[in-house]
Amino acid sequence: MEIYVLGKIPTEYFELAGGKAKGLNELIIHGFNVPPGFALIGMESDKHIEKACEYWEQSGLKNVAVRSSASAEDGNEFSFAGQFETYLNIKTKKEFITAVSKCLQSLNSFRGQTYAETAGVANIKMCVIVQEMIVPDTAGVCFSVSPQDGTEVLIESVSGLGEALVSGNQTGKSLAIKRTARSDNPIFNEVLQIESHFGYPVDCEWAVKNQKLWWLQCRPITTVSEIDEHELDTTVDLTGQIVTRCNVGEMLPGAVTPLSLSVTVGAIDWGMRRMLKLAGVAKRIDDLPAFSCVLTVCNHLFINLSAIYPMTKSMLLATKDGVDISICGRKIDEECEISGKRKGFFRRLLNTRSYLGFIMSRNSARRKLEKMASTFYIADSDDAQTLYNNITGSLQTANLATGLHYVTSAHSGSTSSCVLNILESKLHDIEKCKSILAELLENIDGIESVDILRSLRKIAAADEENKQQYIDGFMERHGHRAIRESELRSRGWKDDRHSFDEYLRVVGTGGAELGKNTTTNVKEILRKHGMHGMEAWVLNFFVGQSRTGVANREHSKSMMIKIYDEFKVAYRKLSKLLTEKNLIPDEDLIFFFTHDELQTVISGSGTSLLKKAIKRRRLLDTQMGLSFAEVYCGKPKPETVHINDTDAKMFKGVSISRGIATGKARIVRTMADAGQLQNGEIMVSVFTDIGWSPYYALIGGLVTEVGSALSHGAVVAREYGLPLVSNVRDATKIIKTGDTIQINGATGEVGIL
């Protein structure tokens, strides 16, 4: 064991001394007023505790505070605020020995260990700080950058000890001062000086005794570089660009996880860039920036129509209206300047030939994709790095599969657009033309989605003797399919039997059996709507192509999803390996890293990325709650879905941690209550007791009756990206366990739905 006076801890001992001791040491070195004391480093036995007690008795310090300072505590990546123990007003030898012993034991407490596991921090060592006890007139906490407004310093204070404030038991007086202001407030002035010396924003505890300011603790603010819903937005400048959520928003609706953004969405974008390259828009795929065709805003997906419009300058017969109808099903009124120079006639002719060859190779593309899907696999491994390398080496297959699917998709879209254009030129009523097109595309043989529904109904109606046989056949054909199936987090039916059984239950009560296909008489429909002669002959050709295209597109999408499913299986295996090595706290978290970030996690250097991933997972519910219009000129702007239930009881509190959450309420007054918390529930309590923080990774949000933006509980809530609304009067009395409630951590609204 080593004992060092605060202000004189050698640099080589900083890691063992912990963030709290290091912070105090630095404050003293830079001339700030800190209560005198010493650090006990490397304590391992009762003899060390006895030696520490002797040192205290000889130090001249009488009434002291004994605080833990863990080696991983209060770093720049994760804050362990309040996770370990503090004991105040220690005056006797017995009290001292007990306090030091409990500080050491807190390292192995449920609270500390659970938080460390969540943070991905291992091999924590405990240092103990002993300081002269300041019994203040006023005390509090101060953020050099307010968590509520980054342009302000936030100071909170209470009379007497500040412990009630940081524990969340009391709401103090708040003072917000603009960081650029001139002020005679000594706390404001000194905390900015401290920030300047440390080189990063700080969270400090302070006390005033007889008009003298003391600094009791200083740690980095780990939540300043806030991970918000826009973190992974596409960086392409969209000024003057026309973008739409049509098509891609139907393929993958809602918000997408970061892993899917980097893998499957990246493949979708690659496939579109390949299509543009074949259309002569660019010489090479890489000439078009990644994610220039498929964009992400708040993790929602959009197609950049302005990136596709240059086809009209590189090909014959291609028009803006044709692009709009192919992707959006209608003409887009918004006008934009189409980039690029119009190519010469001969070059456009060659490009048109190349593109027609692309879309007319749909049968060849379908066969290639079938073969790829039947033979593709990602080699398994029990070594995380090897498995990751195997996945990385297979990513191009996802790109190629998506590119092949775009052949059938482009063929289907182009031929359907031709039919719609010809009909509109004759009838001049786009809505009527859409209705006719829908009629022309009825009763197509070989549609995968129809077979899925028929098969499910057949299974639901089967007797027990034959049911398993039917299920086996279904899984062979469709077991890789799922809702939001391009999302890697969505398990295929073969790996999610619970969802499959639920589908069976719904289908079994879903009404009449599907009838047999009837034949659609295309020529009769065309005659009925006044199409004759050469016009009818041309339409009949394109309708036939379009009907074939619909079936091909459905089948090729199934094969593409089958390849995506191989990635789902491989990533789930990788997540299991990472969890077993304690590199991530749970298997689901893998979907909230990008593929490239996983290499850092595997190397063991991913603590800050863990924090990001936890926040991203929290934000997903908020992102899912955002809605968008179909078309934008410029960057899409999300619209938050507010509480709009006419029967909702509305309450207003104070925004402490941003985000939106909806879920069942759980009233928590004791640890026993906390132990009943279920995944996704919203915890409603009187205050943010730091002892409940291990459950913060489980719940969906938090409502309290009292609390401070700077309490330890609030710090940890923001660490997890957990929506928190405080100061909701009588929340634990008005809200009942089991109520469905929605909280908005940005507006401070709480509603019982």
Buried (B, 14 or more C-beta within 10 A) or exposed (E): BBBBEBBEBEEEBBEBBBBBBBBBBBBBBBEBEBBBBBBBBBBEEEEBBEBBBEBBEEBEBEEBBBBBBBBBBBBBBBBBBBBBBBBBEBEEEEBBBBBBBBBBBBBEBEBBBBBBBBBBBEEBBBBBBBBBBBEBEBBBBBBBBBBBEEEBBBBBBBBEBBBBBBBBBBBBEBBBBEBEEEEEBEBBBBBBBBBEBBEEBBBBBBBBBEEEBBBBBBBBBBBBEEBBBBBBBBEBEBEEBBBBBBBBBEBBBBBBBBBBBBBBBBBBBBBBBBBBBBBBBBEEBEEBEBBBBBBBBBBBBBBBBBBBBBBBBBBBEBBBBBBBBBBBBBBBEBEBEBEEEEBEEEEBEBBBEBBBEBBBBBEEBBEBBBEBBEEBEBEEBEEBEEBBBBBBEBBEBBBBBBBBBBBBBBBBBBBBBBBBBBBBEBBEEBEEBBEBBEBBBEBBEEBBEBBBBBBBBBBBEBEEEEBEEBBEEBBEEBBBBBEBBBBBBBBBBBBBEEBBEEBBEEBEEEEEEEEEEEEBEBEEBBEEBEBEEEBBEBBBEBBEBBBBBBBBBBBBBBBBBBBBBBBBBBBBBBBBBBBEEEBBBBBBBBBBBBBEBBBBBBEEEBBBBBBBBBBBBBBBBBBBBBEBEBBBBBBBEBEEBEBEEEEBBEBEBBBBBBBBBBBBBBBBEEEEBBEEBEEBBBBBBBBBBBBBBBBBBBBBBBBBBBBBBBBBBBBBBBBBBBBBBBBBEEBBEBBEBEBBBBBBBBBBBBBBE
